[in-house]
Amino acid sequence: MRGSAWLVLVLLVLGNIGAWAVSNRPTTPERLWAGTIAGVAFSPYQENQNPQDGRHPSRAEMERDLEVVAPYVRSIRTYTATDGLEVIPELAAKHDLDVTAGAWISGDLGKNEQEINSLVRLTRANPNVKRVMVGNEVMYRGDLEVGALIDYVQRVKKQLDVPVSTAEPPYVWLKHPELAEAVDYITIHLLPYWEKVPIEQAMDQVRKGYDAVRAKYPDKHILVGEAGWPSDGPYRGGAQASLVNEATFIRNFLNLAGENRWDYYIMEAFDQPWKREIGGEAEANWGIWDTHRQMKFPMEGGVFEVPGWPVLCAIATALAFLPMVWFVLRRDDLKPTGQLFYGALIQGIASGLVWTATEAMTTGMNTMSFIAFLVLIFAQILLLVVVLIDGLELTEVVWTDRWKRKFAPVKANPNNYYPKVSIHVPCYNEPAHMVIETLNALAKMDYPNFEVLVLDNNTKDEAVWKPLEEHCAKLGPHFRFFHLAKWPGYKAGALNFGLAVTAPDAEVVGVIDSDYQVTPDWLSSTTPYFENPKVAFVQSPQDYRDWHIHPFHRMINWEYQGFFHIGMVQRNERNAIIQHGTMTLIRTSILKQVGWWAEWCICEDAELGLRLFEEGLESVYMPDSFGKGLVPDSFAGYKTQRFRWAYGAVQIIKRHWREFLPSGKKLTFGQKYHFVTGWLPWFADAAHMGFVIGGVFWSLGLLLAPRYFEFPPTVFIMPTLGVFFFKVACGLWLYAARVKCGFLDKVNAAVAGMALTHTVGRAVWTGLFTQGRPFVRTPKCEDQPALIQGFLHAKEEVMLMVALWITAFAVGWREGGDNRDAYIWSAMLVVQSLPYIAALAVATINGLPMPKQDEPQPAPAAE
């Protein structure tokens, strides 16, 4: 077995390396470039600098940047003549670089005067300034009227002997011939990405723009002031920002410009993170060199979209290696297929996390984007942990080769061990006919030594509890009835009273809900396990009857079955089951020894089970059904029950959290694992609430304050969708393996569980910030609600669903167009609404009328 485990590890490592290699195969652009670049736009701002905040590069930093570009280019273009950048021509001369110097012209007239005066001075002082540009895309931005811009151009022309121009997109020149007449040469910007042109058509678009201006002004020299493509940014129509596309564009453009003897500047030398604030992610990523002044791609040969992928692959492999080794070598109880599956899941998650973090962790994030990045990384880790938990459950259920703790009903009792059992039936305001059926089923048990205590607490109407008292009297002395008026402690208080009056010779206490009808062999099949003194309690699954009558009952029945036939079976392997307050048997002496039932907790059953494990005791769980109760009649009752379970879980965690830590001594590792991971999905539901509210808030920010908000990287969104589909597939696979129901029932069970997402999330948040809530019974035998009433049971979910849909539509309509990121974000908001859609669907199904039952035919009259 150890040999096959090592083979599995080798396959996992090789498979991971192969996956990285295949997904990062180099792309070789059609054309290469081996010559010198005529010119590049030169903005020497470093990674942590921003001209808008007054943080400018030093003289030494500009000197170093010029040393980087000088071996590759003949000329540089600048955009401003102030803020310390006026020394660039002087520094460029040391590297034999010509300069096209620029003055930044805007709507700030005072600043414009400073720019022009400085431009004139530096041009006169530096012979390597061969021409100047007064303004950059002034008309495109709408900062000035064309006449005002012409005035600035003419003022500079009068003071200098070098050619003077201004830079604009081609359409501005075509629209304003008076501007073309005023300049010595025409400077155009050819940036097909902003025009939403696919990379395959980019050169055609470049030639089209150049030729249009050339045709209109055949006697003017044309300078391509900017030509380039971003390596990262949003998808715009058919234009995809990527490193491969940037390399392809620049190589093709350099060849095109060389063949046609164009005068040009590539946009631009270095990535400029500060531009992200003014134009989004794409604005920051036009450089040939990155922020660390490393060339982003070669001018010859293949181009890797992720140049450092071997390093990332090594990190992902190292991150997953020890967990894989620990799991594969330790879990020899699994079939090799299971080891391979879960090992691949570990490696896939490690690789996905490395890829997501590196793709999303771009430079130049503003404060809001950085906060969003941290939150999304945390959410991604939480999601991936949930995937590992679900994946382990699937692996153990499907591929366990041998079960260590598999229990079956006892058929033979050679020692005639029949300990006396005191069965406690707590009830509060329950329908008398339902409880009477429960008592009648108990009376039919084939067990020789038991008593039944009916504990009616706080039922005010005597007409409700009096028939129970009378029926117990009819069933004989083994059935005792207690009416507890104004009794404290809710269900736990009633059970503690029952424990106090339990027969002294009762070795075992049994608890069932008042709607459960047990099978005759319940006790005879389970109590023999108490011969083992380490066994503290024996648990049977909750099961249900009459669920086939209505579709709502049917879907929630199968949702319950998943936990008792999948989760509890897996937990039983590590002696870590959740004790339930029905169909459970507890050793009486131990129950008293550990402190009776906890009246402070609304899930007193699960809390008791945890205390028993903390004492080092054992449980027995068998998935065989020995009793059936009633499912909640309404969606409101279904939600109330799950709210109580989740709220109670938070209460338990707040009381016992120290024992879940690595330093806790009372629980085994397996028990800690199952209690923590069993409740973690409920905390994920709470996180879902937070992300829904955050998603709506972020969408409003995108709509109302786009300067401070930008679309989250799609690398966060796609794995989230992948996790969703994995969980769906995992659930269906588990049901196929353990729960015997049809495919439609499996889907409906998943919908029913999803419908409780908001309820569970709200319970967790409430539990975290409150001390205690009253125990609320799950109502049974209620009249079926009307359709509108069922709808109202999901009103909170409907409100959140509508909020998500409205913001999704608004973002898609306002920011969409050709912006793929806007549609992906909108789609993500819609996906976030699926639990609320499920809640509305379940509430609506609950409101359907109860199918008519066939009435019994009267017996024929005697002839």
C-alpha positions in Angstrom: 0.0 0.0 0.0 2.9 2.4 0.8 4.3 1.8 -2.7 1.0 2.8 -4.4 0.9 5.9 -2.1 4.3 7.1 -3.3 3.2 6.5 -6.9 0.2 8.7 -6.2 2.4 11.5 -4.9 4.7 11.3 -8.0 1.6 11.5 -10.3 0.3 14.5 -8.3 3.6 16.5 -8.5 4.1 15.7 -12.2 0.5 16.5 -13.0 0.8 19.9 -11.3 3.9 20.8 -13.2 2.3 19.6 -16.4 -0.8 21.6 -15.8 1.3 24.8 -15.2 3.4 24.1 -18.3 0.5 23.5 -20.6 -1.5 26.5 -19.4 1.6 28.7 -19.8 2.9 27.7 -23.2 4.7 30.6 -24.9 3.0 32.5 -27.7 5.3 33.6 -30.5 4.0 36.8 -32.2 4.2 36.6 -36.0 6.9 39.3 -36.3 10.1 40.0 -34.3 12.0 43.2 -33.8 15.8 43.4 -33.7 16.3 47.1 -34.3 16.4 50.3 -32.2 13.2 51.9 -31.2 12.8 55.5 -32.5 11.3 56.8 -29.3 9.3 56.1 -26.2 7.0 58.2 -24.0 9.0 58.8 -20.8 7.3 59.2 -17.5 9.8 58.4 -14.7 7.4 58.0 -11.8 8.3 55.1 -9.5 5.9 52.6 -8.0 5.1 54.6 -4.9 5.0 58.1 -6.5 2.0 60.1 -7.7 2.1 63.6 -9.3 -1.4 64.3 -8.0 -0.2 63.9 -4.5 3.0 65.9 -5.0 5.3 62.8 -4.9 7.7 63.2 -7.8 10.8 61.3 -8.9 14.3 62.5 -7.7 17.1 63.5 -10.1 18.8 60.2 -9.3 15.7 58.2 -10.1 15.3 59.9 -13.4 19.0 59.3 -14.2 18.6 55.6 -13.5 15.5 55.4 -15.7 17.3 57.0 -18.6 20.1 54.5 -18.2 17.5 51.7 -18.5 16.0 53.0 -21.8 19.1 54.5 -23.5 20.4 51.2 -25.0 17.1 50.6 -26.7 15.8 54.0 -28.0 17.0 57.1 -29.8 14.6 59.6 -28.4 12.2 60.2 -25.5 9.0 62.2 -25.2 8.0 64.1 -22.0 4.6 65.5 -21.0 5.4 68.2 -18.4 8.0 70.9 -17.9 7.5 71.4 -14.1 7.5 69.4 -10.9 11.3 68.7 -11.2 10.9 66.9 -14.5 12.3 69.9 -16.4 15.8 68.4 -15.8 15.1 65.4 -18.0 16.5 66.9 -21.3 19.8 67.8 -19.4 20.0 64.2 -18.1 19.0 62.7 -21.5 21.9 64.5 -23.2 24.4 62.5 -21.2 23.0 59.4 -22.9 22.8 60.9 -26.4 19.0 60.9 -26.3 17.0 63.4 -28.3 13.9 64.8 -26.5 10.5 65.9 -27.6 9.6 68.1 -24.7 6.0 68.6 -23.6 4.1 71.2 -21.6 1.0 70.0 -19.7 -1.9 72.2 -20.7 -5.2 72.0 -18.7 -8.1 74.1 -17.5 -5.8 75.6 -14.8 -4.6 78.8 -16.6 -2.1 79.7 -13.9 -0.5 76.3 -14.1 -0.4 76.6 -17.9 1.7 79.7 -17.7 4.2 77.9 -15.5 4.4 75.0 -17.9 4.9 77.2 -21.0 7.5 79.4 -19.4 9.4 76.3 -18.2 9.1 74.7 -21.6 10.6 77.7 -23.3 13.5 77.9 -20.8 14.5 74.2 -21.0 14.3 74.1 -24.8 16.6 77.1 -25.1 19.0 75.5 -22.6 19.2 72.0 -24.1 20.1 71.5 -27.7 18.9 67.9 -27.6 15.3 69.2 -27.4 14.5 68.8 -31.1 10.8 69.7 -30.9 8.1 70.5 -28.4 4.5 69.8 -27.8 2.1 72.2 -26.2 -0.5 70.1 -24.5 -1.5 66.4 -24.7 -5.1 65.5 -25.6 -6.4 68.9 -24.4 -9.3 68.8 -26.9 -10.0 65.2 -26.2 -10.5 65.9 -22.5 -12.4 69.1 -23.3 -10.1 71.2 -21.1 -10.0 74.2 -23.5 -11.7 75.5 -26.6 -9.7 75.1 -29.8 -9.0 78.8 -30.1 -7.4 78.9 -26.6 -5.2 75.9 -27.4 -4.1 77.6 -30.7 -3.1 80.7 -28.8 -0.8 78.7 -26.5 0.8 77.0 -29.5 1.4 80.3 -31.3 2.9 81.9 -28.2 5.4 79.1 -27.9 6.2 79.2 -31.7 7.1 82.9 -31.4 9.7 82.1 -28.7 11.4 79.0 -30.0 13.1 77.9 -33.2 12.1 74.3 -32.9 9.0 72.7 -34.4 5.9 73.0 -32.2 2.8 70.8 -32.1 0.1 69.4 -29.8 -1.0 65.8 -29.5 -4.6 64.6 -30.1 -6.4 61.5 -31.5 -6.9 61.5 -35.3 -10.6 62.5 -35.1 -9.7 65.8 -33.4 -7.3 66.7 -36.3 -9.9 65.8 -38.9 -12.5 67.9 -37.2 -10.3 71.0 -36.6 -8.2 71.9 -39.6 -7.5 75.3 -38.0 -5.5 73.5 -35.3 -3.6 71.6 -38.0 -2.8 74.9 -39.7 -1.5 76.4 -36.4 1.1 73.6 -35.7 4.4 72.8 -37.4 3.7 69.1 -37.4 0.7 66.9 -36.5 1.0 64.5 -33.5 -1.5 61.7 -33.4 -2.2 59.0 -30.9 -3.0 55.5 -32.3 -4.3 53.3 -29.5 -6.7 50.7 -30.9 -7.3 49.2 -27.4 -9.3 52.2 -26.4 -11.2 52.0 -29.6 -12.2 48.4 -28.7 -10.4 46.9 -31.7 -9.3 43.2 -31.4 -5.5 42.7 -31.5 -5.9 40.8 -34.8 -7.2 44.0 -36.4 -5.0 46.5 -34.5 -2.5 47.2 -37.3 -5.4 47.8 -39.8 -6.8 50.3 -37.4 -3.4 52.0 -36.9 -2.9 52.3 -40.7 -6.5 53.6 -41.1 -6.0 56.4 -38.5 -2.6 57.4 -39.9 -3.8 57.3 -43.5 -6.9 59.4 -42.8 -4.8 62.2 -41.3 -2.2 61.9 -44.0 -4.9 62.2 -46.7 -6.3 65.3 -45.2 -3.0 67.0 -44.5 -0.5 65.7 -47.1 1.9 68.6 -46.6 2.2 68.2 -42.9 4.8 66.0 -41.1 3.0 63.4 -39.0 4.4 62.2 -35.7 2.8 59.1 -34.0 3.0 60.5 -30.4 1.6 57.4 -28.8 1.2 53.8 -30.1 0.8 50.9 -27.7 -1.3 48.3 -26.0 -1.7 47.6 -22.2 -0.5 44.3 -20.7 -3.4 44.3 -18.1 -6.8 45.9 -17.8 -10.5 45.3 -18.6 -11.8 43.6 -21.7 -13.1 46.3 -24.0 -15.3 45.0 -26.8 -12.9 42.7 -28.7 -9.8 44.3 -27.2 -8.1 42.1 -24.6 -5.4 43.6 -22.4 -2.6 41.0 -22.0 1.1 40.7 -22.0 1.1 38.6 -25.2 -1.1 41.2 -26.9 1.1 44.0 -25.9 4.2 42.2 -27.3 2.3 41.4 -30.5 1.2 45.0 -31.0 4.5 46.6 -30.3 6.5 44.1 -32.5 4.0 44.5 -35.3 3.9 48.3 -35.0 7.7 48.7 -35.0 7.9 46.7 -38.2 5.0 48.7 -39.8 6.5 52.0 -38.8 10.0 50.9 -40.0 8.6 49.8 -43.3 6.8 53.1 -43.8 9.4 55.3 -42.3 7.0 56.7 -39.7 8.1 59.0 -37.0 6.8 57.6 -33.7 6.9 57.1 -29.9 5.9 53.9 -28.2 3.4 54.3 -25.3 5.3 54.0 -23.0 8.6 53.3 -21.2 7.5 52.2 -17.8 4.3 51.0 -16.2 2.8 53.9 -14.2 0.7 52.7 -11.2 -0.5 56.2 -10.3 -2.5 56.4 -13.5 -4.8 53.7 -12.1 -6.6 56.3 -10.1 -7.5 58.4 -13.1 -8.1 55.8 -15.8 -8.4 52.3 -14.2 -6.2 49.3 -14.4 -5.3 49.6 -18.1 -3.9 53.1 -17.7 -1.2 51.7 -15.4 0.1 49.0 -17.7 1.3 50.4 -21.0 5.0 50.1 -20.2 7.7 48.1 -22.1 9.3 47.9 -18.7 7.4 47.1 -15.5 7.6 49.1 -12.3 10.8 47.4 -11.2 12.4 48.4 -14.5 12.4 44.9 -15.9 11.6 44.4 -19.6 8.2 42.7 -19.6 8.7 40.7 -22.8 11.4 40.0 -25.4 11.4 41.6 -28.8 12.3 38.2 -30.3 11.1 34.6 -29.7 8.2 33.4 -27.6 6.3 35.5 -25.0 4.9 34.0 -21.8 1.7 35.6 -20.5 3.1 34.8 -17.0 6.8 35.0 -17.4 7.6 33.8 -13.9 5.3 30.8 -14.1 8.0 28.2 -13.1 8.5 30.1 -9.9 4.8 30.2 -9.2 4.6 26.5 -10.0 7.4 25.8 -7.6 5.6 27.8 -4.9 2.3 26.0 -5.5 4.0 22.6 -5.4 5.9 23.4 -2.2 2.7 24.8 -0.6 0.8 21.6 -1.3 3.6 19.0 -1.0 3.7 18.4 2.8 -0.1 18.3 3.1 -0.3 15.9 0.2 2.4 13.7 1.7 0.8 13.8 5.1 -2.6 12.8 3.7 -1.6 10.2 1.1 0.8 8.3 3.4 -1.4 8.5 6.4 -4.7 7.6 4.8 -4.0 4.0 3.8 -7.7 3.2 4.6 -8.6 4.9 1.3 -8.5 3.4 -2.1 -5.7 4.8 -4.4 -8.4 6.6 -6.4 -9.5 8.5 -3.3 -5.9 9.4 -2.4 -5.3 10.7 -6.0 -8.6 12.6 -6.0 -8.0 14.4 -2.7 -4.3 14.9 -3.3 -5.2 16.6 -6.7 -7.8 18.7 -4.8 -5.1 19.9 -2.4 -2.7 20.7 -5.2 -5.3 22.3 -7.3 -6.3 24.6 -4.5 -2.7 25.6 -3.7 -2.1 26.4 -7.4 -5.4 28.3 -7.7 -4.6 30.4 -4.6 -1.1 31.2 -5.9 -2.4 32.1 -9.3 -5.3 34.2 -7.9 -3.1 36.1 -5.5 -0.4 36.9 -8.1 -2.9 37.9 -10.8 -4.9 40.1 -8.6 -2.0 41.7 -6.6 -1.3 44.4 -9.2 0.6 47.6 -8.3 -1.0 51.0 -8.0 -4.1 50.0 -6.1 -6.0 52.8 -4.4 -7.0 52.4 -0.8 -10.5 51.0 -1.6 -9.1 48.5 -4.1 -6.5 47.3 -1.6 -9.1 46.8 1.1 -11.3 44.9 -1.4 -8.2 42.8 -2.4 -7.6 41.8 1.3 -11.3 41.0 1.8 -11.5 39.0 -1.4 -8.3 37.1 -0.6 -9.8 36.2 2.8 -13.1 35.1 1.2 -11.2 33.1 -1.4 -9.3 31.2 1.4 -12.5 30.6 3.2 -14.1 29.2 0.1 -11.2 27.0 -0.7 -11.2 25.7 2.9 -14.9 24.8 2.4 -13.9 23.0 -0.8 -11.3 21.0 1.1 -13.8 20.1 3.7 -16.5 19.0 1.2 -13.8 17.2 -0.8 -12.6 15.2 2.2 -16.2 14.2 3.0 -16.7 13.1 -0.6 -13.4 11.2 -0.6 -14.1 9.3 2.6 -17.7 8.5 1.8 -17.0 7.2 -1.7 -13.5 5.7 -1.5 -13.1 4.4 2.1 -11.7 0.9 1.7 -12.5 -0.2 5.3 -14.6 1.4 8.0 -13.2 1.5 11.5 -16.4 2.3 13.4 -19.3 0.7 11.7 -22.2 -0.2 13.9 -25.3 -2.2 13.1 -28.5 -3.0 15.0 -28.0 -5.8 17.6 -29.8 -8.9 16.5 -28.5 -11.2 19.2 -28.1 -10.5 22.9 -26.3 -13.5 24.4 -25.7 -11.9 27.8 -29.4 -10.9 28.1 -28.3 -7.4 28.8 -31.4 -5.3 29.1 -30.7 -2.2 31.2 -33.7 -0.3 32.3 -34.4 2.7 30.1 -36.2 5.9 31.1 -37.6 7.5 28.0 -38.3 11.2 28.3 -40.9 12.8 26.0 -40.8 16.6 26.4 -43.7 18.5 24.8 -44.9 22.0 24.8 -48.4 22.9 23.4 -48.3 19.9 21.1 -51.4 18.5 19.5 -52.7 15.8 21.8 -53.5 13.3 19.0 -50.0 13.5 17.7 -48.4 12.8 21.2 -50.8 10.0 21.8 -49.7 8.3 18.7 -46.1 8.7 19.9 -47.0 7.1 23.3 -48.9 4.2 21.6 -45.8 3.4 19.5 -43.6 3.4 22.7 -46.1 1.0 24.3 -45.6 -1.5 21.5 -41.9 -1.9 22.0 -40.6 -5.4 22.5 -38.2 -4.3 25.2 -38.8 -5.7 28.7 -37.5 -3.0 30.9 -38.4 0.7 30.4 -40.5 3.6 31.6 -41.9 6.6 29.8 -42.0 10.1 31.3 -44.2 12.6 29.5 -42.8 16.1 30.4 -45.4 18.8 29.4 -43.8 22.2 30.2 -45.6 25.5 30.1 -48.6 24.5 28.1 -51.3 26.8 29.4 -54.4 25.3 27.8 -55.6 22.4 30.0 -57.6 21.0 27.0 -54.2 20.4 25.3 -52.3 18.6 28.0 -55.2 16.9 30.0 -55.8 14.2 27.3 -52.2 13.2 27.6 -52.4 12.8 31.3 -55.5 10.6 30.9 -53.9 8.5 28.1 -50.8 7.9 30.2 -53.0 6.5 33.0 -54.6 4.1 30.5 -51.2 2.9 29.3 -50.3 1.7 32.8 -47.7 2.5 35.5 -44.7 2.5 33.2 -46.1 5.8 31.7 -45.9 8.8 34.0 -47.2 12.2 33.1 -45.9 15.5 34.5 -47.4 18.9 33.8 -44.8 21.6 34.6 -46.5 25.0 34.8 -44.3 28.1 34.4 -41.2 25.9 34.3 -37.8 27.5 33.5 -35.1 26.3 31.2 -37.3 25.5 28.1 -36.7 21.9 26.8 -33.5 21.5 28.8 -35.3 22.5 32.0 -38.0 19.9 31.4 -35.4 17.2 30.7 -33.6 18.1 33.9 -36.8 17.7 35.8 -37.3 14.3 34.1 -33.8 13.3 35.1 -34.6 14.2 38.7 -37.6 12.0 38.8 -36.2 9.1 36.7 -36.5 5.7 38.3 -33.4 5.1 40.4 -32.6 1.8 38.7 -32.7 3.3 35.2 -29.2 2.9 33.7 -30.1 4.7 30.4 -32.1 7.8 29.6 -33.7 8.0 26.2 -35.1 11.2 24.6 -37.5 11.4 21.7 -39.5 14.3 20.3 -43.2 14.3 20.9 -44.0 13.5 17.2 -41.7 10.5 16.9 -43.2 7.0 16.4 -40.5 4.5 17.2 -40.2 0.9 15.9 -40.8 -1.9 18.4 -37.1 -3.0 18.2 -35.5 0.5 19.0 -34.3 -0.4 22.4 -33.5 -4.0 21.9 -31.3 -3.1 18.8 -29.4 -0.3 20.6 -29.1 -0.7 24.3 -26.6 -3.7 24.2 -23.9 -1.3 23.1 -24.0 0.1 26.7 -22.3 -3.1 27.9 -19.1 -1.2 26.8 -18.5 1.1 29.8 -16.8 3.7 27.5 -20.0 4.2 25.6 -21.8 7.3 26.8 -24.6 7.6 24.3 -26.1 5.8 21.3 -27.6 7.9 18.6 -30.0 7.0 15.8 -30.9 9.2 12.9 -33.8 11.5 12.7 -36.3 10.1 10.1 -39.6 11.3 8.9 -43.0 10.0 7.8 -45.8 11.4 5.6 -43.3 13.5 3.7 -44.5 12.2 0.3 -47.8 13.9 0.6 -46.7 17.5 -0.3 -43.7 18.6 -2.4 -42.5 21.0 0.3 -42.4 18.1 2.8 -40.7 15.9 0.3 -37.8 18.3 -0.5 -37.0 19.1 3.1 -37.1 15.4 4.0 -34.4 14.6 1.5 -32.4 17.6 2.7 -32.4 16.2 6.3 -31.5 12.7 5.0 -28.2 14.0 3.6 -26.8 14.9 7.0 -27.8 11.7 8.7 -26.7 9.4 6.0 -23.6 11.3 4.8 -22.2 13.7 7.4 -23.0 11.7 10.5 -21.6 8.5 9.0 -18.3 10.3 8.3 -18.2 11.9 11.7 -18.8 8.6 13.4 -15.5 7.3 12.1 -13.7 9.8 14.4 -16.1 9.5 17.3 -17.4 13.0 16.6 -21.1 12.8 15.9 -23.6 15.6 16.8 -25.9 14.4 19.5 -29.6 15.1 18.7 -32.4 15.5 21.2 -34.5 12.8 19.6 -33.8 9.1 19.1 -30.9 9.4 21.5 -29.9 7.2 24.5 -27.5 8.4 27.2 -26.0 6.5 30.2 -27.8 8.0 33.2 -24.8 8.1 35.6 -22.7 9.9 33.1 -25.4 12.4 32.2 -25.6 13.4 35.9 -21.8 13.3 36.2 -21.1 15.8 33.4 -23.7 18.3 34.8 -27.1 17.4 33.4 -28.7 19.3 30.5 -27.4 22.8 29.8 -30.3 25.2 30.3 -28.3 28.2 28.9 -28.1 26.6 25.5 -31.0 26.3 23.0 -29.1 23.3 21.5 -28.7 21.4 24.7 -28.4 18.1 22.9 -25.4 19.0 20.8 -23.8 20.8 23.7 -24.2 17.7 25.9 -22.6 15.5 23.2 -19.6 17.8 23.1 -19.2 17.6 26.9 -19.3 13.8 26.7 -16.5 13.8 24.2 -14.5 16.2 26.3 -14.7 13.5 29.0 -13.0 11.0 26.7 -16.2 9.0 26.2 -17.5 7.3 23.1 -20.6 7.4 21.0 -22.3 4.9 18.8 -24.1 5.9 15.6 -25.9 3.6 13.2 -27.7 5.1 10.2 -30.6 2.6 10.6 -34.0 4.2 11.3 -35.8 3.3 14.5 -38.4 6.1 14.5 -40.0 8.6 12.4 -41.3 12.1 13.1 -42.9 14.9 11.2 -41.2 17.5 9.1 -42.1 21.2 9.7 -45.3 22.1 8.0 -44.2 25.6 6.9 -41.1 27.3 5.5 -41.2 29.6 8.5 -41.1 26.5 10.8 -38.2 25.0 8.7 -36.3 28.3 9.0 -37.0 28.6 12.8 -35.6 25.1 13.4 -32.4 25.8 11.4 -32.0 29.2 13.1 -32.1 27.5 16.4 -29.5 24.9 15.4 -27.1 27.6 14.0 -27.6 30.0 16.9 -27.1 27.2 19.4 -23.9 26.2 17.6 -22.5 29.7 18.1 -23.5 29.5 21.7 -21.6 26.3 22.1 -18.5 27.7 20.3 -18.5 30.7 22.6 -18.5 28.5 25.6 -16.1 25.7 24.4 -13.9 27.5 21.9 -10.7 26.9 23.9 -11.1 23.1 23.4 -11.1 23.6 19.6 -7.7 25.2 19.6 -4.5 23.1 19.1 -3.8 23.7 22.8 -7.1 22.1 23.8 -6.5 18.8 25.6 -9.9 17.2 26.0 -10.8 16.5 22.3 -9.0 14.4 19.8 -7.8 16.0 16.6 -10.6 14.3 14.6 -13.2 15.6 17.0 -11.8 19.1 16.7 -11.8 18.8 13.0 -15.4 17.7 12.7 -16.8 20.2 15.1 -15.0 23.1 13.5 -15.5 22.1 9.9 -19.0 21.0 10.5 -20.0 24.5 11.7 -17.7 26.4 9.3 -20.2 26.3 6.4 -22.6 28.1 8.6 -20.0 30.8 9.2 -19.6 30.9 5.4 -23.3 31.6 5.1 -22.8 34.5 7.5 -19.9 35.7 5.3 -22.3 35.4 2.3 -24.6 37.9 4.0 -21.6 40.3 4.5 -20.5 39.9 0.9 -24.1 40.5 -0.4 -24.3 43.7 1.5 -20.7 44.6 0.4 -21.5 43.8 -3.2 -24.5 46.1 -3.2 -22.4 48.8 -1.5 -19.5 48.3 -4.0 -21.9 48.5 -6.9 -23.2 51.8 -5.7 -19.6 53.0 -5.4 -19.0 51.9 -9.1 -22.0 53.9 -10.1 -21.6 57.0 -7.9 -17.9 57.3 -7.2 -16.0 55.5 -10.0 -12.8 57.3 -9.1 -12.6 55.4 -5.8 -14.1 52.1 -6.9 -13.2 49.7 -9.7 -14.3 46.3 -10.7 -12.7 43.5 -8.6 -10.3 41.3 -10.7 -12.1 38.6 -12.5 -9.5 36.1 -11.1 -11.6 36.3 -7.9 -14.9 35.8 -9.6 -14.2 32.8 -11.7 -12.9 30.6 -8.9 -16.0 31.6 -6.9 -18.2 30.3 -9.6 -16.0 27.2 -9.8 -16.5 26.6 -6.1 -20.2 26.9 -6.5 -20.4 24.3 -9.2 -18.0 22.0 -7.3 -20.2 22.1 -4.3 -23.3 21.3 -6.4 -21.5 18.4 -8.1 -20.1 17.2 -4.8 -23.5 17.2 -3.2 -25.1 15.2 -6.0 -22.2 12.7 -5.9 -22.6 12.2 -2.2 -26.4 11.8 -2.5 -25.9 9.3 -5.3 -23.5 7.3 -3.0 -25.5 7.4 0.3 -29.0 8.7 -0.1 -31.4 6.5 -2.1 -33.6 9.1 -3.9 -34.1 10.2 -7.5 -32.2 12.9 -9.3 -35.0 15.4 -9.0 -35.2 14.8 -5.2 -31.4 15.4 -5.0 -31.8 18.7 -6.8 -34.7 19.7 -4.6 -32.8 18.8 -1.5 -30.0 21.1 -2.6 -32.5 23.9 -3.3 -34.0 23.4 0.2 -30.6 23.6 1.8 -29.6 26.6 -0.2 -32.9 28.3 0.8 -31.7 28.4 4.4 -28.5 30.3 3.6 -29.9 33.7 4.8 -31.5 32.1 7.9 -28.3 30.4 9.0 -26.2 33.5 8.3 -28.5 35.7 10.3 -28.4 33.2 13.2 -24.6 33.2 13.2 -24.4 37.0 13.3 -27.1 37.1 16.0 -25.3 34.5 18.0 -22.0 36.3 17.8 -23.4 39.5 19.3 -26.1 38.3 21.7 -26.0 36.2 24.9 -29.1 34.1 24.6 -32.4 33.7 22.8 -35.5 31.7 24.0 -36.0 28.2 22.8 -38.6 28.2 20.0 -40.3 24.9 19.2 -40.6 23.7 15.6 -44.4 23.6 15.0 -45.9 20.4 13.7 -49.4 19.5 12.4 -50.1 23.1 11.3 -52.5 24.0 8.6 -50.9 24.5 5.2 -50.2 28.2 4.7 -51.8 30.2 1.9 -49.6 31.0 -1.1 -49.2 34.7 -0.1 -48.4 33.7 3.4 -45.7 31.4 2.2 -44.3 34.2 0.1 -44.2 36.4 3.2 -42.1 33.8 4.9 -39.2 34.8 2.6 -39.7 38.5 2.6 -36.1 39.3 3.9 -34.7 37.0 1.2 -36.8 38.6 -1.5 -35.7 42.1 -0.5 -32.0 41.2 -0.7 -32.7 39.4 -4.0 -34.3 42.5 -5.5 -31.5 44.7 -4.2 -28.9 42.4 -6.0 -30.9 42.3 -9.2 -31.4 46.1 -9.3 -27.7 46.8 -8.7 -26.7 44.1 -11.2 -28.9 45.7 -13.9 -27.7 49.2 -13.0 -24.1 48.2 -13.3 -24.6 46.3 -16.5 -26.6 49.1 -18.1 -24.4 52.0 -16.9 -21.0 50.5 -17.1 -21.5 47.7 -19.6 -21.5 48.3 -23.3 -18.3 46.6 -24.3 -16.9 46.3 -20.8 -16.8 42.6 -20.1 -15.8 43.2 -16.4 -19.1 45.0 -15.8 -21.1 42.0 -17.1 -19.0 39.5 -15.1 -19.6 41.6 -12.0 -23.3 41.8 -12.7 -23.5 38.1 -13.3 -21.7 37.5 -10.0 -24.4 39.6 -8.2 -27.0 37.5 -9.8 -25.2 34.3 -8.7 -25.1 35.7 -5.2 -28.9 36.0 -5.3 -29.3 32.2 -5.9 -29.9 31.4 -2.2 -32.6 34.1 -2.1 -34.2 32.7 -5.3 -34.1 29.3 -3.6 -35.8 30.7 -0.5 -38.6 32.3 -2.6 -39.0 29.0 -4.6 -39.3 26.9 -1.4 -41.7 29.4 0.2 -43.8 29.3 -3.0 -43.8 25.5 -3.1 -44.8 25.5 0.6 -47.8 27.7 -0.3 -49.1 25.2 -2.8 -52.4 23.6 -1.6 -52.2 20.2 0.0 -53.1 17.5 -2.5 -56.5 15.9 -1.9 -56.3 12.5 -0.1 -58.4 9.6 -1.2 -61.2 9.4 1.3 -61.9 5.9 2.7 -64.8 4.2 1.0 -67.7 3.3 3.3 -68.2 -0.4 3.9 -70.9 -1.9 1.8 -74.2 -2.4 3.6 -75.1 -5.9 4.5 -77.6 -7.5 2.2 
